[in-house]
Amino acid sequence: MDTELEKKIEQLEQQRDNAMRIRCPLVAKKYQRMIDKLAKESRNKSMDKAEHAKQ
């Protein structure tokens, strides 16, 4: 996984956890959606690299 994406995901996870502590589930869900999107991008990039390496 790209280190830049990893750092961004960690930051979003911290913000999500903080939102949960102060009982803001809607905000936490927003951060979770952002985390999921970045994780999906990261998986797609790694899959593309793997396919490109096979060729």
CHARMM-style PDB file with segment names, atoms N, HN, CA, C and O in Angstrom:
ATOM      1  N   MET     1       0.849  -1.168   0.000  1.00  0.00      PROA
ATOM      2  CA  MET     1       0.000   0.000   0.000  1.00  0.00      PROA
ATOM      3  C   MET     1       0.901   1.240   0.000  1.00  0.00      PROA
ATOM      4  O   MET     1       1.969   1.241   0.612  1.00  0.00      PROA
ATOM      5  N   ASP     2       0.479   2.242  -0.659  1.00  0.00      PROA
ATOM      6  HN  ASP     2      -0.389   2.242  -1.156  1.00  0.00      PROA
ATOM      7  CA  ASP     2       1.204   3.498  -0.735  1.00  0.00      PROA
ATOM      8  C   ASP     2       1.287   4.139   0.655  1.00  0.00      PROA
ATOM      9  O   ASP     2       0.286   4.215   1.367  1.00  0.00      PROA
ATOM     10  N   THR     3       2.474   4.595   1.032  1.00  0.00      PROA
ATOM     11  HN  THR     3       3.287   4.533   0.453  1.00  0.00      PROA
ATOM     12  CA  THR     3       2.649   5.160   2.377  1.00  0.00      PROA
ATOM     13  C   THR     3       1.822   6.428   2.574  1.00  0.00      PROA
ATOM     14  O   THR     3       1.348   6.702   3.676  1.00  0.00      PROA
ATOM     15  N   GLU     4       1.654   7.192   1.511  1.00  0.00      PROA
ATOM     16  HN  GLU     4       2.039   6.969   0.615  1.00  0.00      PROA
ATOM     17  CA  GLU     4       0.841   8.415   1.614  1.00  0.00      PROA
ATOM     18  C   GLU     4      -0.607   8.059   1.920  1.00  0.00      PROA
ATOM     19  O   GLU     4      -1.248   8.701   2.752  1.00  0.00      PROA
ATOM     20  N   LEU     5      -1.119   7.034   1.246  1.00  0.00      PROA
ATOM     21  HN  LEU     5      -0.599   6.512   0.570  1.00  0.00      PROA
ATOM     22  CA  LEU     5      -2.495   6.590   1.502  1.00  0.00      PROA
ATOM     23  C   LEU     5      -2.624   6.019   2.913  1.00  0.00      PROA
ATOM     24  O   LEU     5      -3.627   6.241   3.592  1.00  0.00      PROA
ATOM     25  N   GLU     6      -1.599   5.282   3.347  1.00  0.00      PROA
ATOM     26  HN  GLU     6      -0.784   5.102   2.795  1.00  0.00      PROA
ATOM     27  CA  GLU     6      -1.634   4.721   4.693  1.00  0.00      PROA
ATOM     28  C   GLU     6      -1.729   5.812   5.740  1.00  0.00      PROA
ATOM     29  O   GLU     6      -2.507   5.701   6.688  1.00  0.00      PROA
ATOM     30  N   LYS     7      -0.945   6.865   5.576  1.00  0.00      PROA
ATOM     31  HN  LYS     7      -0.314   6.955   4.806  1.00  0.00      PROA
ATOM     32  CA  LYS     7      -0.975   7.970   6.536  1.00  0.00      PROA
ATOM     33  C   LYS     7      -2.335   8.652   6.534  1.00  0.00      PROA
ATOM     34  O   LYS     7      -2.861   8.996   7.593  1.00  0.00      PROA
ATOM     35  N   LYS     8      -2.901   8.847   5.360  1.00  0.00      PROA
ATOM     36  HN  LYS     8      -2.474   8.568   4.500  1.00  0.00      PROA
ATOM     37  CA  LYS     8      -4.212   9.495   5.254  1.00  0.00      PROA
ATOM     38  C   LYS     8      -5.289   8.631   5.914  1.00  0.00      PROA
ATOM     39  O   LYS     8      -6.163   9.145   6.611  1.00  0.00      PROA
ATOM     40  N   ILE     9      -5.220   7.318   5.690  1.00  0.00      PROA
ATOM     41  HN  ILE     9      -4.510   6.900   5.124  1.00  0.00      PROA
ATOM     42  CA  ILE     9      -6.187   6.403   6.304  1.00  0.00      PROA
ATOM     43  C   ILE     9      -6.056   6.433   7.825  1.00  0.00      PROA
ATOM     44  O   ILE     9      -7.065   6.455   8.529  1.00  0.00      PROA
ATOM     45  N   GLU    10      -4.828   6.433   8.339  1.00  0.00      PROA
ATOM     46  HN  GLU    10      -4.008   6.415   7.767  1.00  0.00      PROA
ATOM     47  CA  GLU    10      -4.626   6.492   9.784  1.00  0.00      PROA
ATOM     48  C   GLU    10      -5.209   7.773  10.364  1.00  0.00      PROA
ATOM     49  O   GLU    10      -5.840   7.751  11.420  1.00  0.00      PROA
ATOM     50  N   GLN    11      -4.998   8.885   9.675  1.00  0.00      PROA
ATOM     51  HN  GLN    11      -4.485   8.903   8.817  1.00  0.00      PROA
ATOM     52  CA  GLN    11      -5.527  10.163  10.130  1.00  0.00      PROA
ATOM     53  C   GLN    11      -7.062  10.125  10.166  1.00  0.00      PROA
ATOM     54  O   GLN    11      -7.677  10.577  11.132  1.00  0.00      PROA
ATOM     55  N   LEU    12      -7.662   9.589   9.118  1.00  0.00      PROA
ATOM     56  HN  LEU    12      -7.162   9.222   8.334  1.00  0.00      PROA
ATOM     57  CA  LEU    12      -9.120   9.500   9.069  1.00  0.00      PROA
ATOM     58  C   LEU    12      -9.659   8.573  10.153  1.00  0.00      PROA
ATOM     59  O   LEU    12     -10.718   8.834  10.724  1.00  0.00      PROA
ATOM     60  N   GLU    13      -8.931   7.485  10.440  1.00  0.00      PROA
ATOM     61  HN  GLU    13      -8.070   7.273   9.977  1.00  0.00      PROA
ATOM     62  CA  GLU    13      -9.360   6.570  11.494  1.00  0.00      PROA
ATOM     63  C   GLU    13      -9.348   7.266  12.845  1.00  0.00      PROA
ATOM     64  O   GLU    13     -10.249   7.060  13.658  1.00  0.00      PROA
ATOM     65  N   GLN    14      -8.340   8.084  13.089  1.00  0.00      PROA
ATOM     66  HN  GLN    14      -7.608   8.252  12.428  1.00  0.00      PROA
ATOM     67  CA  GLN    14      -8.284   8.823  14.349  1.00  0.00      PROA
ATOM     68  C   GLN    14      -9.453   9.802  14.455  1.00  0.00      PROA
ATOM     69  O   GLN    14     -10.069   9.927  15.514  1.00  0.00      PROA
ATOM     70  N   GLN    15      -9.752  10.486  13.370  1.00  0.00      PROA
ATOM     71  HN  GLN    15      -9.252  10.385  12.510  1.00  0.00      PROA
ATOM     72  CA  GLN    15     -10.867  11.427  13.380  1.00  0.00      PROA
ATOM     73  C   GLN    15     -12.189  10.703  13.579  1.00  0.00      PROA
ATOM     74  O   GLN    15     -13.074  11.190  14.283  1.00  0.00      PROA
ATOM     75  N   ARG    16     -12.321   9.526  12.951  1.00  0.00      PROA
ATOM     76  HN  ARG    16     -11.603   9.130  12.379  1.00  0.00      PROA
ATOM     77  CA  ARG    16     -13.536   8.721  13.127  1.00  0.00      PROA
ATOM     78  C   ARG    16     -13.689   8.294  14.581  1.00  0.00      PROA
ATOM     79  O   ARG    16     -14.776   8.379  15.152  1.00  0.00      PROA
ATOM     80  N   ASP    17     -12.584   7.830  15.179  1.00  0.00      PROA
ATOM     81  HN  ASP    17     -11.701   7.760  14.715  1.00  0.00      PROA
ATOM     82  CA  ASP    17     -12.630   7.392  16.575  1.00  0.00      PROA
ATOM     83  C   ASP    17     -12.985   8.546  17.508  1.00  0.00      PROA
ATOM     84  O   ASP    17     -13.735   8.368  18.467  1.00  0.00      PROA
ATOM     85  N   ASN    18     -12.450   9.715  17.226  1.00  0.00      PROA
ATOM     86  HN  ASN    18     -11.840   9.860  16.446  1.00  0.00      PROA
ATOM     87  CA  ASN    18     -12.786  10.892  18.040  1.00  0.00      PROA
ATOM     88  C   ASN    18     -14.269  11.219  17.919  1.00  0.00      PROA
ATOM     89  O   ASN    18     -14.914  11.558  18.911  1.00  0.00      PROA
ATOM     90  N   ALA    19     -14.807  11.121  16.722  1.00  0.00      PROA
ATOM     91  HN  ALA    19     -14.283  10.846  15.915  1.00  0.00      PROA
ATOM     92  CA  ALA    19     -16.233  11.395  16.527  1.00  0.00      PROA
ATOM     93  C   ALA    19     -17.086  10.397  17.309  1.00  0.00      PROA
ATOM     94  O   ALA    19     -18.126  10.762  17.857  1.00  0.00      PROA
ATOM     95  N   MET    20     -16.653   9.156  17.359  1.00  0.00      PROA
ATOM     96  HN  MET    20     -15.808   8.860  16.913  1.00  0.00      PROA
ATOM     97  CA  MET    20     -17.410   8.151  18.108  1.00  0.00      PROA
ATOM     98  C   MET    20     -17.362   8.447  19.602  1.00  0.00      PROA
ATOM     99  O   MET    20     -18.346   8.240  20.312  1.00  0.00      PROA
ATOM    100  N   ARG    21     -16.213   8.934  20.081  1.00  0.00      PROA
ATOM    101  HN  ARG    21     -15.413   9.102  19.505  1.00  0.00      PROA
ATOM    102  CA  ARG    21     -16.090   9.238  21.507  1.00  0.00      PROA
ATOM    103  C   ARG    21     -17.027  10.357  21.925  1.00  0.00      PROA
ATOM    104  O   ARG    21     -17.558  10.354  23.036  1.00  0.00      PROA
ATOM    105  N   ILE    22     -17.227  11.312  21.030  1.00  0.00      PROA
ATOM    106  HN  ILE    22     -16.797  11.315  20.128  1.00  0.00      PROA
ATOM    107  CA  ILE    22     -18.115  12.427  21.385  1.00  0.00      PROA
ATOM    108  C   ILE    22     -19.540  12.182  20.878  1.00  0.00      PROA
ATOM    109  O   ILE    22     -20.361  13.098  20.813  1.00  0.00      PROA
ATOM    110  N   ARG    23     -19.805  10.943  20.527  1.00  0.00      PROA
ATOM    111  HN  ARG    23     -19.138  10.199  20.580  1.00  0.00      PROA
ATOM    112  CA  ARG    23     -21.156  10.493  20.156  1.00  0.00      PROA
ATOM    113  C   ARG    23     -21.721  11.206  18.932  1.00  0.00      PROA
ATOM    114  O   ARG    23     -22.833  11.733  18.952  1.00  0.00      PROA
ATOM    115  N   CYS    24     -20.936  11.206  17.885  1.00  0.00      PROA
ATOM    116  HN  CYS    24     -20.032  10.778  17.868  1.00  0.00      PROA
ATOM    117  CA  CYS    24     -21.382  11.762  16.603  1.00  0.00      PROA
ATOM    118  C   CYS    24     -21.325  10.650  15.543  1.00  0.00      PROA
ATOM    119  O   CYS    24     -20.402  10.619  14.728  1.00  0.00      PROA
ATOM    120  N   PRO    25     -22.294   9.754  15.552  1.00  0.00      PROA
ATOM    121  CA  PRO    25     -22.231   8.618  14.634  1.00  0.00      PROA
ATOM    122  C   PRO    25     -22.297   9.015  13.159  1.00  0.00      PROA
ATOM    123  O   PRO    25     -21.703   8.337  12.321  1.00  0.00      PROA
ATOM    124  N   LEU    26     -22.991  10.078  12.826  1.00  0.00      PROA
ATOM    125  HN  LEU    26     -23.474  10.629  13.506  1.00  0.00      PROA
ATOM    126  CA  LEU    26     -23.075  10.487  11.421  1.00  0.00      PROA
ATOM    127  C   LEU    26     -21.719  10.963  10.910  1.00  0.00      PROA
ATOM    128  O   LEU    26     -21.337  10.674   9.777  1.00  0.00      PROA
ATOM    129  N   VAL    27     -20.998  11.691  11.754  1.00  0.00      PROA
ATOM    130  HN  VAL    27     -21.308  11.926  12.675  1.00  0.00      PROA
ATOM    131  CA  VAL    27     -19.668  12.160  11.378  1.00  0.00      PROA
ATOM    132  C   VAL    27     -18.728  10.958  11.268  1.00  0.00      PROA
ATOM    133  O   VAL    27     -17.913  10.887  10.348  1.00  0.00      PROA
ATOM    134  N   ALA    28     -18.842  10.027  12.195  1.00  0.00      PROA
ATOM    135  HN  ALA    28     -19.504  10.084  12.942  1.00  0.00      PROA
ATOM    136  CA  ALA    28     -18.010   8.824  12.156  1.00  0.00      PROA
ATOM    137  C   ALA    28     -18.267   8.032  10.869  1.00  0.00      PROA
ATOM    138  O   ALA    28     -17.331   7.511  10.262  1.00  0.00      PROA
ATOM    139  N   LYS    29     -19.521   7.944  10.463  1.00  0.00      PROA
ATOM    140  HN  LYS    29     -20.281   8.368  10.957  1.00  0.00      PROA
ATOM    141  CA  LYS    29     -19.850   7.238   9.219  1.00  0.00      PROA
ATOM    142  C   LYS    29     -19.237   7.937   8.014  1.00  0.00      PROA
ATOM    143  O   LYS    29     -18.798   7.285   7.067  1.00  0.00      PROA
ATOM    144  N   LYS    30     -19.210   9.277   8.051  1.00  0.00      PROA
ATOM    145  HN  LYS    30     -19.567   9.807   8.821  1.00  0.00      PROA
ATOM    146  CA  LYS    30     -18.602  10.035   6.955  1.00  0.00      PROA
ATOM    147  C   LYS    30     -17.124   9.687   6.841  1.00  0.00      PROA
ATOM    148  O   LYS    30     -16.618   9.445   5.745  1.00  0.00      PROA
ATOM    149  N   TYR    31     -16.432   9.663   7.980  1.00  0.00      PROA
ATOM    150  HN  TYR    31     -16.843   9.859   8.871  1.00  0.00      PROA
ATOM    151  CA  TYR    31     -15.016   9.309   7.960  1.00  0.00      PROA
ATOM    152  C   TYR    31     -14.815   7.870   7.506  1.00  0.00      PROA
ATOM    153  O   TYR    31     -13.857   7.579   6.789  1.00  0.00      PROA
ATOM    154  N   GLN    32     -15.699   6.965   7.910  1.00  0.00      PROA
ATOM    155  HN  GLN    32     -16.477   7.201   8.492  1.00  0.00      PROA
ATOM    156  CA  GLN    32     -15.583   5.568   7.498  1.00  0.00      PROA
ATOM    157  C   GLN    32     -15.744   5.435   5.989  1.00  0.00      PROA
ATOM    158  O   GLN    32     -15.041   4.646   5.358  1.00  0.00      PROA
ATOM    159  N   ARG    33     -16.664   6.200   5.405  1.00  0.00      PROA
ATOM    160  HN  ARG    33     -17.236   6.841   5.918  1.00  0.00      PROA
ATOM    161  CA  ARG    33     -16.832   6.165   3.952  1.00  0.00      PROA
ATOM    162  C   ARG    33     -15.558   6.645   3.252  1.00  0.00      PROA
ATOM    163  O   ARG    33     -15.147   6.085   2.236  1.00  0.00      PROA
ATOM    164  N   MET    34     -14.942   7.686   3.808  1.00  0.00      PROA
ATOM    165  HN  MET    34     -15.275   8.141   4.634  1.00  0.00      PROA
ATOM    166  CA  MET    34     -13.701   8.202   3.237  1.00  0.00      PROA
ATOM    167  C   MET    34     -12.591   7.159   3.342  1.00  0.00      PROA
ATOM    168  O   MET    34     -11.813   6.986   2.403  1.00  0.00      PROA
ATOM    169  N   ILE    35     -12.512   6.466   4.473  1.00  0.00      PROA
ATOM    170  HN  ILE    35     -13.144   6.606   5.236  1.00  0.00      PROA
ATOM    171  CA  ILE    35     -11.521   5.407   4.676  1.00  0.00      PROA
ATOM    172  C   ILE    35     -11.745   4.292   3.669  1.00  0.00      PROA
ATOM    173  O   ILE    35     -10.795   3.817   3.045  1.00  0.00      PROA
ATOM    174  N   ASP    36     -12.989   3.872   3.507  1.00  0.00      PROA
ATOM    175  HN  ASP    36     -13.760   4.258   4.013  1.00  0.00      PROA
ATOM    176  CA  ASP    36     -13.316   2.803   2.561  1.00  0.00      PROA
ATOM    177  C   ASP    36     -12.929   3.185   1.140  1.00  0.00      PROA
ATOM    178  O   ASP    36     -12.413   2.356   0.390  1.00  0.00      PROA
ATOM    179  N   LYS    37     -13.175   4.429   0.770  1.00  0.00      PROA
ATOM    180  HN  LYS    37     -13.594   5.102   1.379  1.00  0.00      PROA
ATOM    181  CA  LYS    37     -12.839   4.899  -0.573  1.00  0.00      PROA
ATOM    182  C   LYS    37     -11.327   4.846  -0.799  1.00  0.00      PROA
ATOM    183  O   LYS    37     -10.874   4.373  -1.842  1.00  0.00      PROA
ATOM    184  N   LEU    38     -10.548   5.326   0.169  1.00  0.00      PROA
ATOM    185  HN  LEU    38     -10.916   5.709   1.016  1.00  0.00      PROA
ATOM    186  CA  LEU    38      -9.094   5.302   0.035  1.00  0.00      PROA
ATOM    187  C   LEU    38      -8.560   3.875   0.003  1.00  0.00      PROA
ATOM    188  O   LEU    38      -7.638   3.571  -0.754  1.00  0.00      PROA
ATOM    189  N   ALA    39      -9.133   3.004   0.819  1.00  0.00      PROA
ATOM    190  HN  ALA    39      -9.881   3.251   1.434  1.00  0.00      PROA
ATOM    191  CA  ALA    39      -8.703   1.610   0.831  1.00  0.00      PROA
ATOM    192  C   ALA    39      -8.998   0.948  -0.512  1.00  0.00      PROA
ATOM    193  O   ALA    39      -8.197   0.154  -1.005  1.00  0.00      PROA
ATOM    194  N   LYS    40     -10.139   1.273  -1.099  1.00  0.00      PROA
ATOM    195  HN  LYS    40     -10.790   1.919  -0.699  1.00  0.00      PROA
ATOM    196  CA  LYS    40     -10.498   0.719  -2.401  1.00  0.00      PROA
ATOM    197  C   LYS    40      -9.517   1.200  -3.472  1.00  0.00      PROA
ATOM    198  O   LYS    40      -9.077   0.416  -4.313  1.00  0.00      PROA
ATOM    199  N   GLU    41      -9.177   2.494  -3.438  1.00  0.00      PROA
ATOM    200  HN  GLU    41      -9.534   3.131  -2.755  1.00  0.00      PROA
ATOM    201  CA  GLU    41      -8.201   3.032  -4.380  1.00  0.00      PROA
ATOM    202  C   GLU    41      -6.865   2.314  -4.241  1.00  0.00      PROA
ATOM    203  O   GLU    41      -6.226   1.976  -5.237  1.00  0.00      PROA
ATOM    204  N   SER    42      -6.457   2.090  -3.021  1.00  0.00      PROA
ATOM    205  HN  SER    42      -6.976   2.365  -2.212  1.00  0.00      PROA
ATOM    206  CA  SER    42      -5.189   1.431  -2.762  1.00  0.00      PROA
ATOM    207  C   SER    42      -5.195   0.000  -3.308  1.00  0.00      PROA
ATOM    208  O   SER    42      -4.228  -0.442  -3.928  1.00  0.00      PROA
ATOM    209  N   ARG    43      -6.297  -0.715  -3.068  1.00  0.00      PROA
ATOM    210  HN  ARG    43      -7.083  -0.356  -2.564  1.00  0.00      PROA
ATOM    211  CA  ARG    43      -6.406  -2.089  -3.592  1.00  0.00      PROA
ATOM    212  C   ARG    43      -6.360  -2.090  -5.111  1.00  0.00      PROA
ATOM    213  O   ARG    43      -5.708  -2.939  -5.719  1.00  0.00      PROA
ATOM    214  N   ASN    44      -7.058  -1.134  -5.725  1.00  0.00      PROA
ATOM    215  HN  ASN    44      -7.588  -0.444  -5.232  1.00  0.00      PROA
ATOM    216  CA  ASN    44      -7.069  -1.060  -7.190  1.00  0.00      PROA
ATOM    217  C   ASN    44      -5.671  -0.794  -7.730  1.00  0.00      PROA
ATOM    218  O   ASN    44      -5.268  -1.386  -8.731  1.00  0.00      PROA
ATOM    219  N   LYS    45      -4.930   0.092  -7.075  1.00  0.00      PROA
ATOM    220  HN  LYS    45      -5.257   0.573  -6.262  1.00  0.00      PROA
ATOM    221  CA  LYS    45      -3.570   0.385  -7.517  1.00  0.00      PROA
ATOM    222  C   LYS    45      -2.689  -0.843  -7.407  1.00  0.00      PROA
ATOM    223  O   LYS    45      -1.907  -1.130  -8.314  1.00  0.00      PROA
ATOM    224  N   SER    46      -2.809  -1.580  -6.293  1.00  0.00      PROA
ATOM    225  HN  SER    46      -3.444  -1.346  -5.557  1.00  0.00      PROA
ATOM    226  CA  SER    46      -1.974  -2.760  -6.122  1.00  0.00      PROA
ATOM    227  C   SER    46      -2.357  -3.858  -7.119  1.00  0.00      PROA
ATOM    228  O   SER    46      -1.489  -4.590  -7.593  1.00  0.00      PROA
ATOM    229  N   MET    47      -3.640  -3.976  -7.437  1.00  0.00      PROA
ATOM    230  HN  MET    47      -4.345  -3.381  -7.052  1.00  0.00      PROA
ATOM    231  CA  MET    47      -4.072  -4.958  -8.425  1.00  0.00      PROA
ATOM    232  C   MET    47      -3.566  -4.582  -9.808  1.00  0.00      PROA
ATOM    233  O   MET    47      -3.144  -5.446 -10.577  1.00  0.00      PROA
ATOM    234  N   ASP    48      -3.609  -3.291 -10.125  1.00  0.00      PROA
ATOM    235  HN  ASP    48      -3.952  -2.589  -9.501  1.00  0.00      PROA
ATOM    236  CA  ASP    48      -3.102  -2.839 -11.414  1.00  0.00      PROA
ATOM    237  C   ASP    48      -1.610  -3.117 -11.543  1.00  0.00      PROA
ATOM    238  O   ASP    48      -1.146  -3.521 -12.610  1.00  0.00      PROA
ATOM    239  N   LYS    49      -0.862  -2.906 -10.475  1.00  0.00      PROA
ATOM    240  HN  LYS    49      -1.239  -2.578  -9.609  1.00  0.00      PROA
ATOM    241  CA  LYS    49       0.573  -3.181 -10.498  1.00  0.00      PROA
ATOM    242  C   LYS    49       0.822  -4.660 -10.710  1.00  0.00      PROA
ATOM    243  O   LYS    49       1.715  -5.042 -11.467  1.00  0.00      PROA
ATOM    244  N   ALA    50       0.023  -5.508 -10.034  1.00  0.00      PROA
ATOM    245  HN  ALA    50      -0.702  -5.198  -9.420  1.00  0.00      PROA
ATOM    246  CA  ALA    50       0.190  -6.944 -10.158  1.00  0.00      PROA
ATOM    247  C   ALA    50      -0.121  -7.407 -11.578  1.00  0.00      PROA
ATOM    248  O   ALA    50       0.597  -8.241 -12.129  1.00  0.00      PROA
ATOM    249  N   GLU    51      -1.184  -6.874 -12.172  1.00  0.00      PROA
ATOM    250  HN  GLU    51      -1.768  -6.196 -11.725  1.00  0.00      PROA
ATOM    251  CA  GLU    51      -1.532  -7.251 -13.544  1.00  0.00      PROA
ATOM    252  C   GLU    51      -0.469  -6.783 -14.517  1.00  0.00      PROA
ATOM    253  O   GLU    51      -0.111  -7.499 -15.452  1.00  0.00      PROA
ATOM    254  N   HSD    52       0.030  -5.587 -14.297  1.00  0.00      PROA
ATOM    255  HN  HSD    52      -0.261  -5.005 -13.537  1.00  0.00      PROA
ATOM    256  CA  HSD    52       1.046  -5.025 -15.189  1.00  0.00      PROA
ATOM    257  C   HSD    52       2.354  -5.823 -15.082  1.00  0.00      PROA
ATOM    258  O   HSD    52       3.061  -5.990 -16.076  1.00  0.00      PROA
ATOM    259  N   ALA    53       2.670  -6.308 -13.898  1.00  0.00      PROA
ATOM    260  HN  ALA    53       2.096  -6.173 -13.091  1.00  0.00      PROA
ATOM    261  CA  ALA    53       3.884  -7.094 -13.696  1.00  0.00      PROA
ATOM    262  C   ALA    53       3.794  -8.446 -14.398  1.00  0.00      PROA
ATOM    263  O   ALA    53       4.813  -8.976 -14.843  1.00  0.00      PROA
ATOM    264  N   LYS    54       2.588  -9.014 -14.504  1.00  0.00      PROA
ATOM    265  HN  LYS    54       1.761  -8.584 -14.143  1.00  0.00      PROA
ATOM    266  CA  LYS    54       2.406 -10.294 -15.169  1.00  0.00      PROA
ATOM    267  C   LYS    54       2.636 -10.204 -16.659  1.00  0.00      PROA
ATOM    268  O   LYS    54       3.081 -11.169 -17.280  1.00  0.00      PROA
ATOM    269  N   GLN    55       2.340  -9.061 -17.236  1.00  0.00      PROA
ATOM    270  HN  GLN    55       1.978  -8.277 -16.732  1.00  0.00      PROA
ATOM    271  CA  GLN    55       2.424  -8.920 -18.687  1.00  0.00      PROA
ATOM    272  C   GLN    55       3.806  -8.692 -19.142  1.00  0.00      PROA
ATOM    273  OT1 GLN    55       4.047  -8.552 -20.341  1.00  0.00      PROA
TER     274      GLN     55
END
